[in-house]
Amino acid sequence: MGWNDGSIIFMTVNRMDSVQRQKLCRKLSGNIQALYLVVGDRRQDLECARACKSPFIGCLYGYGEKGELNGADHLAEHIEEIPQLVIRG
């Protein structure tokens, strides 16, 4: 996918609703020329990723449920799986 080039921007947006998350993603993606990877456990996280045309890893170990994450590029059952998913792209 092209998002495993070693550049990492970490952001947590727990207190933002879906619309606020999407606005923030669009603003950031307009200021930084990069492809973003979104990792999250809720449908709103997936919607944010899609709004920014970003790949998405859905986390099954969080608050969301599997059906809520339908459409994720990858699903992780455990946090330890995420680095390998990032490397594989």
CYANA upper distance limits for C-alpha pairs under 8 A (distance plus 0.5 A):
  1 MET  CA     55 PRO  CA      8.18
  1 MET  CA     89 GLY  CA      5.64
  2 GLY  CA     35 LEU  CA      7.79
  2 GLY  CA     89 GLY  CA      7.28
  3 TRP  CA     35 LEU  CA      6.29
  3 TRP  CA     36 TYR  CA      7.03
  3 TRP  CA     37 LEU  CA      6.96
  3 TRP  CA     86 VAL  CA      8.07
  3 TRP  CA     89 GLY  CA      7.39
  4 ASN  CA     86 VAL  CA      6.45
  4 ASN  CA     87 ILE  CA      6.51
  4 ASN  CA     89 GLY  CA      7.08
 13 VAL  CA     21 ARG  CA      7.45
 16 MET  CA     20 GLN  CA      6.15
 16 MET  CA     21 ARG  CA      6.47
 17 ASP  CA     21 ARG  CA      6.73
 17 ASP  CA     44 GLN  CA      8.08
 18 SER  CA     22 GLN  CA      6.72
 18 SER  CA     44 GLN  CA      5.62
 18 SER  CA     45 ASP  CA      8.01
 18 SER  CA     47 GLU  CA      7.83
 18 SER  CA     48 CYS  CA      7.44
 19 VAL  CA     23 LYS  CA      6.73
 20 GLN  CA     24 LEU  CA      6.67
 21 ARG  CA     25 CYS  CA      6.67
 21 ARG  CA     44 GLN  CA      8.45
 21 ARG  CA     45 ASP  CA      8.36
 21 ARG  CA     48 CYS  CA      6.51
 22 GLN  CA     26 ARG  CA      6.67
 22 GLN  CA     47 GLU  CA      7.99
 22 GLN  CA     48 CYS  CA      5.27
 22 GLN  CA     49 ALA  CA      8.41
 22 GLN  CA     51 ALA  CA      6.63
 22 GLN  CA     52 CYS  CA      7.87
 23 LYS  CA     27 LYS  CA      6.61
 24 LEU  CA     28 LEU  CA      6.62
 25 CYS  CA     29 SER  CA      6.47
 25 CYS  CA     48 CYS  CA      7.34
 25 CYS  CA     49 ALA  CA      8.42
 25 CYS  CA     51 ALA  CA      8.26
 25 CYS  CA     52 CYS  CA      6.65
 26 ARG  CA     30 GLY  CA      6.62
 26 ARG  CA     51 ALA  CA      7.93
 26 ARG  CA     52 CYS  CA      6.40
 27 LYS  CA     31 ASN  CA      7.03
 28 LEU  CA     32 ILE  CA      6.59
 29 SER  CA     33 GLN  CA      6.96
 29 SER  CA     34 ALA  CA      7.48
 29 SER  CA     35 LEU  CA      8.43
 29 SER  CA     36 TYR  CA      8.36
 29 SER  CA     52 CYS  CA      7.68
 35 LEU  CA     54 SER  CA      7.09
 36 TYR  CA     52 CYS  CA      8.41
 36 TYR  CA     54 SER  CA      5.87
 36 TYR  CA     55 PRO  CA      7.56
 37 LEU  CA     49 ALA  CA      8.00
 37 LEU  CA     54 SER  CA      6.18
 37 LEU  CA     55 PRO  CA      5.73
 37 LEU  CA     56 PHE  CA      6.46
 37 LEU  CA     57 ILE  CA      8.21
 38 VAL  CA     45 ASP  CA      7.69
 38 VAL  CA     46 LEU  CA      8.13
 38 VAL  CA     48 CYS  CA      8.45
 38 VAL  CA     49 ALA  CA      6.22
 38 VAL  CA     54 SER  CA      7.20
 38 VAL  CA     55 PRO  CA      6.83
 38 VAL  CA     56 PHE  CA      5.36
 38 VAL  CA     57 ILE  CA      6.91
 39 VAL  CA     45 ASP  CA      7.84
 39 VAL  CA     56 PHE  CA      6.26
 39 VAL  CA     57 ILE  CA      5.29
 39 VAL  CA     58 GLY  CA      6.59
 39 VAL  CA     59 CYS  CA      7.60
 40 GLY  CA     45 ASP  CA      5.88
 40 GLY  CA     46 LEU  CA      7.66
 40 GLY  CA     56 PHE  CA      8.14
 40 GLY  CA     57 ILE  CA      7.04
 40 GLY  CA     58 GLY  CA      5.87
 40 GLY  CA     59 CYS  CA      6.19
 41 ASP  CA     45 ASP  CA      7.34
 41 ASP  CA     58 GLY  CA      6.00
 41 ASP  CA     59 CYS  CA      5.15
 41 ASP  CA     60 LEU  CA      6.95
 41 ASP  CA     61 TYR  CA      8.07
 41 ASP  CA     62 GLY  CA      5.80
 41 ASP  CA     63 TYR  CA      6.52
 41 ASP  CA     64 GLY  CA      5.50
 41 ASP  CA     65 GLU  CA      8.36
 41 ASP  CA     69 LEU  CA      7.94
 42 ARG  CA     46 LEU  CA      7.33
 42 ARG  CA     58 GLY  CA      8.14
 42 ARG  CA     63 TYR  CA      7.36
 42 ARG  CA     64 GLY  CA      5.30
 42 ARG  CA     65 GLU  CA      8.20
 42 ARG  CA     68 GLU  CA      7.16
 42 ARG  CA     69 LEU  CA      7.24
 43 ARG  CA     47 GLU  CA      6.73
 43 ARG  CA     64 GLY  CA      7.88
 43 ARG  CA     68 GLU  CA      5.98
 43 ARG  CA     69 LEU  CA      6.36
 44 GLN  CA     48 CYS  CA      6.64
 45 ASP  CA     49 ALA  CA      6.81
 46 LEU  CA     50 ARG  CA      6.77
 46 LEU  CA     56 PHE  CA      6.83
 46 LEU  CA     58 GLY  CA      8.04
 46 LEU  CA     69 LEU  CA      7.52
 46 LEU  CA     71 GLY  CA      8.48
 46 LEU  CA     72 ALA  CA      7.39
 47 GLU  CA     51 ALA  CA      6.58
 48 CYS  CA     52 CYS  CA      6.93
 49 ALA  CA     53 LYS  CA      6.51
 49 ALA  CA     54 SER  CA      5.29
 49 ALA  CA     55 PRO  CA      6.85
 49 ALA  CA     56 PHE  CA      6.53
 50 ARG  CA     54 SER  CA      6.32
 50 ARG  CA     55 PRO  CA      8.01
 55 PRO  CA     72 ALA  CA      8.26
 55 PRO  CA     73 ASP  CA      6.65
 56 PHE  CA     72 ALA  CA      5.95
 56 PHE  CA     73 ASP  CA      5.86
 56 PHE  CA     74 HIS  CA      7.21
 57 ILE  CA     72 ALA  CA      6.40
 57 ILE  CA     73 ASP  CA      6.43
 57 ILE  CA     74 HIS  CA      5.29
 57 ILE  CA     75 LEU  CA      6.03
 57 ILE  CA     76 ALA  CA      7.39
 57 ILE  CA     82 ILE  CA      8.37
 58 GLY  CA     69 LEU  CA      6.43
 58 GLY  CA     72 ALA  CA      6.24
 58 GLY  CA     73 ASP  CA      8.21
 58 GLY  CA     74 HIS  CA      6.73
 58 GLY  CA     75 LEU  CA      5.19
 58 GLY  CA     76 ALA  CA      6.66
 59 CYS  CA     64 GLY  CA      8.11
 59 CYS  CA     75 LEU  CA      6.42
 59 CYS  CA     76 ALA  CA      5.48
 59 CYS  CA     77 GLU  CA      6.71
 59 CYS  CA     78 HIS  CA      7.89
 59 CYS  CA     79 ILE  CA      8.10
 60 LEU  CA     64 GLY  CA      7.08
 60 LEU  CA     65 GLU  CA      6.98
 60 LEU  CA     66 LYS  CA      6.80
 60 LEU  CA     75 LEU  CA      7.32
 60 LEU  CA     76 ALA  CA      6.42
 60 LEU  CA     77 GLU  CA      5.38
 60 LEU  CA     78 HIS  CA      7.76
 61 TYR  CA     76 ALA  CA      8.08
 61 TYR  CA     77 GLU  CA      6.09
 61 TYR  CA     78 HIS  CA      6.46
 61 TYR  CA     79 ILE  CA      7.98
 64 GLY  CA     68 GLU  CA      6.79
 64 GLY  CA     69 LEU  CA      7.84
 65 GLU  CA     69 LEU  CA      7.28
 66 LYS  CA     70 ASN  CA      7.29
 74 HIS  CA     85 LEU  CA      7.92
 76 ALA  CA     81 GLU  CA      6.37
 76 ALA  CA     82 ILE  CA      6.94
 77 GLU  CA     81 GLU  CA      7.79
 78 HIS  CA     82 ILE  CA      8.17
 81 GLU  CA     85 LEU  CA      6.92
 82 ILE  CA     86 VAL  CA      6.69
 83 PRO  CA     87 ILE  CA      6.72
 84 GLN  CA     88 ARG  CA      6.61
 85 LEU  CA     89 GLY  CA      6.50
